[in-house]
Amino acid sequence: MIDHSAHAPSARQTNWAGNITFGARQLHTPTSVAELQDVVAAGTAVRALGTGHSFNTVADTAGDLVSVAGLPRSVQIDEGAGTVTVSAGLRFGELTGTLHRSGFALHNLGSLPHISVAGACATGTHGSGVGNRALAGAVRALDLVTADGGLVSLERGDADFAGAVVSLGALGVVTRLTLGLVPAFEMQQWVYEGLPQDQLLGRFDEVMSAAYSVSLFTGWHGGAIDQVWLKARVAEAGPRTVPDVWHGAKLAEGPRHPVPGMSAEHCTQQRGVPGPWHARLPHFRLEFTPSNGDELQSEYFVARRDAVAAYEALDRVRERFSHLLQIGEIRTVAADDLWLSPAEGRDSVAFHFTWVPDTAAVTPVLGVVEEALAPYGARPHWGKVFTTPPGTLRELYRHHADFERLAERFDRAGTFRNDFMAHHFPRTA
């Protein structure tokens, strides 16, 4: 079968941030799974491309890029099982409204509803909440096209499942996923400003457990935390009110954007106005379509028990990196059992950094951040910029060798390997 949807990337396709120019010779957007199978079977170097929100070369290839955005859109809710099976190219924001109208919800969402379900799960993307696992934690089953064009289905309980969910595209091209659901719920969101640092460090668990989802925003300037975003479920008793002062922080007088000086026009509604879960869990509204992001991002996960010590370690070196920072965010992520999840095996705190869009300036300070967090076993987010050496990554993930063996078994010819995989998962044989 000839793939009529294949074309050379026009003007060299880039990721969302514009810091990566893909080297693919062709971009394929097949319109059926059968067509996708033909493309993969005919390729010698293939990588799946989601919505391009990764900030490194995880999706790059010198061969063929494949987008699953053209596959037939499908949302199949199994009310009895409490699951939904979706086509992998769907963005979260295209799914959540349907779920809510059917009386269901996902347990968590990322900051942006514009990212694809498959891409977010494959790279370990997450939201926040001491009891909330990363987005991939909802996956119950998945289908993927393997290097020979075959179709493999895996479900929770299968021997390979835990290694196949956060797989960085190394096992094949995911075509659909089944996600676990919870009953739909309403939420309220408030923003507090100026949380004193001593209140955070002295009551860290209390602060981060104050709502269903909590995010801290800081410029790492050595003073109070700039903003605390509290996203709370509306209880059966109805909407609640909050105090004007909380742990020394003051309730914001109006809507806020995480980055100082930016308009809050495109942020999800604040000031305690009740709304559906999918309109409060993200920081930004679906109606706002992001253009290329003038930023770079990094993120590092440490065990939650080490959160205060890790914060203090970063605070000691803040003057070496804060001048390149637009904003930092601190969130909690519940432990899961997925081999390459940054939260595998430990309840975690994620330190996120939104940098200025200057790769040459940012790259050296990544070493500063990584050195400060090294004593706490910091695992980098797979889809963001980092310089953690491959040998260190191998030590940080107890299933690293298991995943290497799994990837080699699924893809002996290396069809899905690229420079990113070769660097971080080198094959010695």
NUTIPA-194038 format. One line per field, with one value per residue (C-alpha): x, y, z; residue in one letter; residue number from 1. Coordinates in steps of 0.1 Angstrom, whole numbers, plus 5000, padded with zeros to 4 digits. Layout:
N
u	X, ...
v	Y, ...
w	Z, ...
r	a, ...
k	NUM, ...
***
This chain:
429
u	5000, 5013, 5011, 4996, 4997, 5036, 5053, 5086, 5085, 5079, 5105, 5119, 5093, 5100, 5087, 5063, 5090, 5110, 5143, 5143, 5142, 5133, 5157, 5131, 5131, 5093, 5063, 5035, 5000, 4982, 4945, 4941, 4959, 4965, 4982, 5003, 5014, 5026, 5045, 5063, 5070, 5086, 5108, 5142, 5141, 5107, 5096, 5061, 5054, 5027, 5018, 5055, 5055, 5087, 5118, 5145, 5151, 5131, 5108, 5135, 5147, 5166, 5141, 5103, 5082, 5047, 5018, 4987, 4966, 4951, 4938, 4900, 4890, 4874, 4862, 4846, 4833, 4828, 4806, 4806, 4844, 4849, 4872, 4875, 4894, 4907, 4926, 4962, 4962, 4935, 4944, 4932, 4911, 4892, 4884, 4876, 4843, 4828, 4839, 4823, 4790, 4789, 4795, 4832, 4865, 4903, 4921, 4945, 4955, 4986, 4990, 4980, 4950, 4964, 4989, 4981, 4971, 4998, 5026, 5019, 5018, 5049, 5070, 5057, 5038, 5018, 4997, 4998, 4984, 4998, 4973, 4974, 4996, 5011, 4988, 5002, 4990, 4955, 4965, 4949, 4957, 4973, 4978, 5009, 5023, 5057, 5087, 5076, 5042, 5024, 4999, 5004, 4979, 4990, 4970, 4977, 4988, 5008, 5045, 5055, 5029, 5048, 5076, 5054, 5034, 5062, 5082, 5096, 5084, 5110, 5087, 5064, 5037, 5008, 4974, 4950, 4949, 4924, 4923, 4907, 4880, 4866, 4832, 4829, 4834, 4834, 4863, 4872, 4905, 4921, 4955, 4974, 5004, 5035, 5037, 5066, 5094, 5096, 5059, 5065, 5096, 5082, 5048, 5056, 5033, 5005, 5008, 5010, 4981, 4958, 4938, 4933, 4960, 4985, 5011, 5037, 5052, 5085, 5111, 5138, 5146, 5152, 5120, 5084, 5068, 5052, 5019, 5002, 4974, 4949, 4926, 4899, 4871, 4836, 4823, 4787, 4780, 4786, 4812, 4834, 4850, 4886, 4903, 4919, 4952, 4965, 4998, 5008, 4999, 4972, 4944, 4949, 4926, 4921, 4930, 4967, 4991, 5020, 5045, 5048, 5035, 5016, 4979, 4957, 4932, 4940, 4942, 4915, 4890, 4901, 4886, 4867, 4842, 4830, 4834, 4840, 4873, 4886, 4882, 4901, 4928, 4949, 4964, 4954, 4921, 4915, 4900, 4935, 4956, 4993, 5016, 5053, 5064, 5092, 5107, 5127, 5116, 5134, 5120, 5134, 5117, 5129, 5113, 5087, 5105, 5135, 5115, 5125, 5162, 5161, 5144, 5171, 5198, 5184, 5179, 5216, 5226, 5196, 5218, 5235, 5203, 5175, 5185, 5176, 5143, 5108, 5092, 5096, 5069, 5068, 5042, 5037, 5032, 5020, 5041, 5034, 5049, 5057, 5094, 5105, 5081, 5100, 5077, 5082, 5084, 5083, 5059, 5076, 5080, 5088, 5108, 5100, 5119, 5106, 5137, 5142, 5145, 5183, 5198, 5234, 5228, 5205, 5225, 5254, 5230, 5213, 5245, 5241, 5206, 5214, 5245, 5224, 5197, 5221, 5222, 5184, 5184, 5167, 5151, 5147, 5114, 5120, 5104, 5124, 5160, 5185, 5221, 5220, 5246, 5233, 5253, 5235, 5201, 5208, 5214, 5183, 5159, 5158, 5141, 5165, 5181, 5147, 5135, 5166, 5160, 5123, 5131, 5156, 5131, 5104, 5128, 5159, 5166, 5165, 5138, 5126, 5160, 5172, 5201, 5182, 5176, 5212, 5226, 5204, 5200, 5232, 5233, 5266, 5262
v	5000, 5035, 5060, 5090, 5110, 5110, 5143, 5159, 5182, 5217, 5243, 5216, 5208, 5219, 5211, 5234, 5254, 5257, 5246, 5213, 5210, 5174, 5157, 5134, 5128, 5123, 5129, 5103, 5109, 5076, 5075, 5038, 5014, 4992, 5021, 5028, 4991, 4994, 5026, 5011, 4977, 4996, 5019, 5014, 5044, 5054, 5076, 5086, 5123, 5135, 5172, 5182, 5194, 5177, 5199, 5175, 5150, 5121, 5121, 5130, 5107, 5109, 5085, 5087, 5106, 5091, 5111, 5091, 5123, 5112, 5078, 5076, 5094, 5070, 5074, 5042, 5043, 5010, 5021, 4987, 4985, 5022, 5027, 5045, 5033, 5062, 5066, 5076, 5108, 5124, 5154, 5153, 5184, 5166, 5137, 5153, 5170, 5137, 5119, 5146, 5145, 5108, 5111, 5102, 5118, 5111, 5112, 5138, 5162, 5181, 5219, 5220, 5201, 5204, 5175, 5141, 5111, 5088, 5113, 5124, 5088, 5077, 5104, 5104, 5137, 5144, 5169, 5174, 5160, 5139, 5111, 5115, 5094, 5107, 5105, 5072, 5058, 5056, 5033, 4999, 4986, 4997, 4986, 4993, 4987, 4969, 4971, 4943, 4960, 4936, 4948, 4939, 4944, 4946, 4950, 4955, 4922, 4912, 4907, 4935, 4960, 4980, 4986, 4994, 5024, 5050, 5036, 5068, 5054, 5026, 4996, 5008, 5033, 5033, 5033, 5033, 5032, 5022, 5045, 5039, 5064, 5079, 5095, 5131, 5158, 5196, 5217, 5251, 5269, 5296, 5314, 5327, 5350, 5354, 5321, 5326, 5302, 5292, 5282, 5260, 5243, 5239, 5225, 5211, 5181, 5202, 5228, 5202, 5182, 5212, 5204, 5177, 5194, 5220, 5238, 5262, 5289, 5305, 5326, 5312, 5348, 5337, 5351, 5340, 5316, 5337, 5318, 5288, 5273, 5252, 5231, 5215, 5191, 5205, 5184, 5171, 5200, 5223, 5250, 5262, 5294, 5300, 5325, 5357, 5347, 5311, 5301, 5338, 5339, 5363, 5354, 5369, 5398, 5387, 5360, 5353, 5338, 5317, 5339, 5373, 5401, 5378, 5382, 5356, 5357, 5321, 5306, 5283, 5301, 5310, 5328, 5297, 5296, 5260, 5241, 5207, 5189, 5193, 5231, 5235, 5208, 5223, 5257, 5268, 5266, 5244, 5273, 5289, 5273, 5278, 5290, 5282, 5286, 5311, 5289, 5258, 5234, 5211, 5190, 5167, 5142, 5134, 5113, 5133, 5126, 5145, 5175, 5200, 5191, 5192, 5227, 5239, 5226, 5245, 5276, 5276, 5278, 5299, 5328, 5306, 5298, 5321, 5348, 5324, 5314, 5326, 5307, 5275, 5251, 5225, 5197, 5163, 5130, 5098, 5066, 5042, 5009, 5018, 5011, 5044, 5066, 5093, 5085, 5047, 5032, 5064, 5093, 5122, 5160, 5175, 5206, 5222, 5250, 5272, 5288, 5316, 5303, 5303, 5268, 5279, 5298, 5273, 5241, 5250, 5258, 5225, 5210, 5234, 5222, 5185, 5187, 5202, 5175, 5146, 5135, 5130, 5107, 5132, 5117, 5141, 5143, 5124, 5150, 5180, 5193, 5176, 5166, 5137, 5111, 5077, 5059, 5079, 5073, 5035, 5038, 5059, 5034, 4999, 4986, 5003, 4970, 4953, 4980, 4977, 4940, 4947, 4972, 4949, 4920, 4942, 4960, 4939, 4958, 4991, 5006, 5028, 5038, 5073, 5094, 5101, 5064, 5054, 5080, 5072, 5034, 5024, 4988, 4972, 4941
w	5000, 4991, 5019, 5001, 5033, 5034, 5027, 5033, 5063, 5050, 5061, 5085, 5111, 5147, 5181, 5199, 5216, 5183, 5199, 5181, 5143, 5133, 5109, 5094, 5056, 5056, 5079, 5076, 5088, 5081, 5082, 5093, 5114, 5084, 5066, 5097, 5098, 5062, 5069, 5100, 5083, 5053, 5075, 5088, 5112, 5125, 5154, 5166, 5168, 5193, 5196, 5198, 5234, 5243, 5246, 5235, 5207, 5221, 5190, 5164, 5137, 5104, 5089, 5091, 5115, 5121, 5135, 5147, 5146, 5114, 5127, 5131, 5163, 5188, 5224, 5237, 5273, 5292, 5321, 5337, 5337, 5344, 5315, 5282, 5251, 5230, 5198, 5207, 5187, 5207, 5228, 5264, 5258, 5230, 5254, 5287, 5278, 5265, 5297, 5319, 5300, 5305, 5343, 5343, 5349, 5347, 5380, 5369, 5340, 5330, 5329, 5292, 5279, 5243, 5246, 5231, 5253, 5238, 5239, 5275, 5288, 5269, 5285, 5321, 5320, 5351, 5371, 5408, 5440, 5468, 5460, 5422, 5400, 5367, 5336, 5326, 5359, 5344, 5315, 5317, 5282, 5250, 5214, 5194, 5160, 5163, 5140, 5117, 5112, 5136, 5162, 5198, 5227, 5263, 5294, 5331, 5346, 5314, 5320, 5296, 5306, 5332, 5308, 5278, 5291, 5297, 5268, 5250, 5217, 5218, 5215, 5187, 5177, 5201, 5183, 5212, 5250, 5276, 5307, 5341, 5351, 5382, 5387, 5374, 5400, 5403, 5415, 5427, 5423, 5444, 5441, 5472, 5469, 5491, 5510, 5535, 5529, 5565, 5564, 5533, 5547, 5582, 5570, 5535, 5537, 5551, 5524, 5495, 5510, 5514, 5482, 5456, 5435, 5446, 5426, 5440, 5417, 5425, 5408, 5432, 5443, 5479, 5494, 5497, 5472, 5446, 5442, 5455, 5433, 5453, 5432, 5455, 5448, 5456, 5485, 5487, 5511, 5482, 5473, 5501, 5510, 5520, 5543, 5530, 5547, 5547, 5563, 5559, 5522, 5509, 5487, 5452, 5445, 5409, 5384, 5380, 5354, 5368, 5350, 5366, 5343, 5320, 5314, 5331, 5302, 5291, 5325, 5340, 5362, 5398, 5428, 5439, 5410, 5408, 5375, 5360, 5368, 5333, 5335, 5367, 5369, 5340, 5344, 5309, 5290, 5260, 5241, 5241, 5215, 5224, 5197, 5197, 5233, 5239, 5266, 5275, 5303, 5327, 5356, 5382, 5405, 5440, 5467, 5487, 5519, 5505, 5493, 5519, 5517, 5479, 5481, 5504, 5482, 5452, 5473, 5482, 5445, 5432, 5422, 5396, 5377, 5387, 5362, 5333, 5348, 5338, 5366, 5386, 5397, 5425, 5425, 5441, 5422, 5437, 5432, 5404, 5392, 5356, 5349, 5333, 5352, 5371, 5401, 5399, 5433, 5453, 5461, 5445, 5444, 5410, 5406, 5373, 5356, 5328, 5313, 5288, 5252, 5251, 5248, 5249, 5282, 5298, 5292, 5316, 5345, 5341, 5356, 5386, 5393, 5387, 5410, 5438, 5434, 5429, 5466, 5463, 5433, 5410, 5380, 5350, 5330, 5298, 5276, 5289, 5287, 5310, 5310, 5335, 5322, 5310, 5337, 5364, 5348, 5349, 5387, 5392, 5376, 5391, 5360, 5335, 5324, 5323, 5299, 5277, 5273, 5266, 5239, 5223, 5222, 5207, 5182, 5175, 5143, 5161, 5139, 5168, 5181, 5175, 5189, 5221, 5228, 5217, 5242, 5272, 5265, 5248, 5235, 5244, 5223
r	m, i, d, h, s, a, h, a, p, s, a, r, q, t, n, w, a, g, n, i, t, f, g, a, r, q, l, h, t, p, t, s, v, a, e, l, q, d, v, v, a, a, g, t, a, v, r, a, l, g, t, g, h, s, f, n, t, v, a, d, t, a, g, d, l, v, s, v, a, g, l, p, r, s, v, q, i, d, e, g, a, g, t, v, t, v, s, a, g, l, r, f, g, e, l, t, g, t, l, h, r, s, g, f, a, l, h, n, l, g, s, l, p, h, i, s, v, a, g, a, c, a, t, g, t, h, g, s, g, v, g, n, r, a, l, a, g, a, v, r, a, l, d, l, v, t, a, d, g, g, l, v, s, l, e, r, g, d, a, d, f, a, g, a, v, v, s, l, g, a, l, g, v, v, t, r, l, t, l, g, l, v, p, a, f, e, m, q, q, w, v, y, e, g, l, p, q, d, q, l, l, g, r, f, d, e, v, m, s, a, a, y, s, v, s, l, f, t, g, w, h, g, g, a, i, d, q, v, w, l, k, a, r, v, a, e, a, g, p, r, t, v, p, d, v, w, h, g, a, k, l, a, e, g, p, r, h, p, v, p, g, m, s, a, e, h, c, t, q, q, r, g, v, p, g, p, w, h, a, r, l, p, h, f, r, l, e, f, t, p, s, n, g, d, e, l, q, s, e, y, f, v, a, r, r, d, a, v, a, a, y, e, a, l, d, r, v, r, e, r, f, s, h, l, l, q, i, g, e, i, r, t, v, a, a, d, d, l, w, l, s, p, a, e, g, r, d, s, v, a, f, h, f, t, w, v, p, d, t, a, a, v, t, p, v, l, g, v, v, e, e, a, l, a, p, y, g, a, r, p, h, w, g, k, v, f, t, t, p, p, g, t, l, r, e, l, y, r, h, h, a, d, f, e, r, l, a, e, r, f, d, r, a, g, t, f, r, n, d, f, m, a, h, h, f, p, r, t, a
k	1, 2, 3, 4, 5, 6, 7, 8, 9, 10, 11, 12, 13, 14, 15, 16, 17, 18, 19, 20, 21, 22, 23, 24, 25, 26, 27, 28, 29, 30, 31, 32, 33, 34, 35, 36, 37, 38, 39, 40, 41, 42, 43, 44, 45, 46, 47, 48, 49, 50, 51, 52, 53, 54, 55, 56, 57, 58, 59, 60, 61, 62, 63, 64, 65, 66, 67, 68, 69, 70, 71, 72, 73, 74, 75, 76, 77, 78, 79, 80, 81, 82, 83, 84, 85, 86, 87, 88, 89, 90, 91, 92, 93, 94, 95, 96, 97, 98, 99, 100, 101, 102, 103, 104, 105, 106, 107, 108, 109, 110, 111, 112, 113, 114, 115, 116, 117, 118, 119, 120, 121, 122, 123, 124, 125, 126, 127, 128, 129, 130, 131, 132, 133, 134, 135, 136, 137, 138, 139, 140, 141, 142, 143, 144, 145, 146, 147, 148, 149, 150, 151, 152, 153, 154, 155, 156, 157, 158, 159, 160, 161, 162, 163, 164, 165, 166, 167, 168, 169, 170, 171, 172, 173, 174, 175, 176, 177, 178, 179, 180, 181, 182, 183, 184, 185, 186, 187, 188, 189, 190, 191, 192, 193, 194, 195, 196, 197, 198, 199, 200, 201, 202, 203, 204, 205, 206, 207, 208, 209, 210, 211, 212, 213, 214, 215, 216, 217, 218, 219, 220, 221, 222, 223, 224, 225, 226, 227, 228, 229, 230, 231, 232, 233, 234, 235, 236, 237, 238, 239, 240, 241, 242, 243, 244, 245, 246, 247, 248, 249, 250, 251, 252, 253, 254, 255, 256, 257, 258, 259, 260, 261, 262, 263, 264, 265, 266, 267, 268, 269, 270, 271, 272, 273, 274, 275, 276, 277, 278, 279, 280, 281, 282, 283, 284, 285, 286, 287, 288, 289, 290, 291, 292, 293, 294, 295, 296, 297, 298, 299, 300, 301, 302, 303, 304, 305, 306, 307, 308, 309, 310, 311, 312, 313, 314, 315, 316, 317, 318, 319, 320, 321, 322, 323, 324, 325, 326, 327, 328, 329, 330, 331, 332, 333, 334, 335, 336, 337, 338, 339, 340, 341, 342, 343, 344, 345, 346, 347, 348, 349, 350, 351, 352, 353, 354, 355, 356, 357, 358, 359, 360, 361, 362, 363, 364, 365, 366, 367, 368, 369, 370, 371, 372, 373, 374, 375, 376, 377, 378, 379, 380, 381, 382, 383, 384, 385, 386, 387, 388, 389, 390, 391, 392, 393, 394, 395, 396, 397, 398, 399, 400, 401, 402, 403, 404, 405, 406, 407, 408, 409, 410, 411, 412, 413, 414, 415, 416, 417, 418, 419, 420, 421, 422, 423, 424, 425, 426, 427, 428, 429
***
